Amino acid sequence: HLKNSKYFNQSEFPFISFKSTSVKIVDDAIKVSGTLKIKDIAKPMIWIFKKEGNTLKGSSTIYTSDFDINIQKNREDNKVGIFMNLIL
């Protein structure tokens, strides 16, 4: 049901994209800044990656309401953690 118009509206917006603008090493982490685009709404986003063995483990946070996905009334209640593993 996440594909329907209330959420990601896949039929009208089939892609989510992230375009990086900078990559920096900060202490023992890799900070990737860029723009996340969901439903044709672009917002700045920062991923923080840490290397664990042969994997980069990334995390970030977004508010779904910033992308016109209003699950709850208050912005703070629409906070979602995103996690990604990149195998090297």
N, C-alpha and C positions, 0 to 999 in steps of 0.2 A: 504494500500500500504506500510505501515511500515514493513510488514513481508517479503517483497521481498529482493532480493540480494543487492540492492543499500543501504538499511538501515540495518535492523537487521538480514536478511537472515535466517529466521526461519527454513527453510528446512534443512540447514546445521548446524545451531546453535540454537536448540530449547529452550535452557535455558539461563537465566541471573542469576548470583548468587552473593551474598555478604557474605563474611566470616569475622566475627568480630575478631579483635586481642586484643582489649582493650576497657573497658568501664570506664569512669571517670566522677565524678560529679564536674563540674566547675561552681561556683557561683550557679545560679538557673537553670542550664542546665545539660543535660546528653550528654557527648561527646562519640560517638561510632566510633572508628577507625577500619578500616579493608581493605579488598580487594574486589573490584568490578570486576566481570568478564563478559565481553560482547564479543561475537564472538571469544572466546578463548584468548582474550587479557585481562590481569589482570593489574589493576592499583589501587594504594592506594586511599582510599576515607574516608572522615569523615562526619558523620551525627551528627547534633546538634538537640537534642530533648528538648522540654519544656513541662512540665505537665500543662494541662488546664482541670480541673475537672477530669473526668475519662479517659482522652485521652492524649497520648503522641504525640505531633505534631513535626515531624521531617523534616529537610530540608538539602539539600546539593546541590552542583553544580558540573557538569562534562562538559567536552568538548567532543562532539560527535566524533570529528576527532581523539581523542586519541584511539578510538575504531574502527577505519577504517570506520566511518560513516561520510563521507565528504559532508556536505550539502552546506557549503560555502567554499571559498578558504582560508580565513584567520582563524587561530585557534580561535582567540577571537570571531569571528562571529559564532562559533559553540558552544558557551556557553549555557548550558541548566540548569535551576533550576529544582530540583526534590523535591517533597513534599510527605510525608507519614503520615497518622494518624493511631495510634495503640490504640485500645480501650482496656482499662484495665479491 
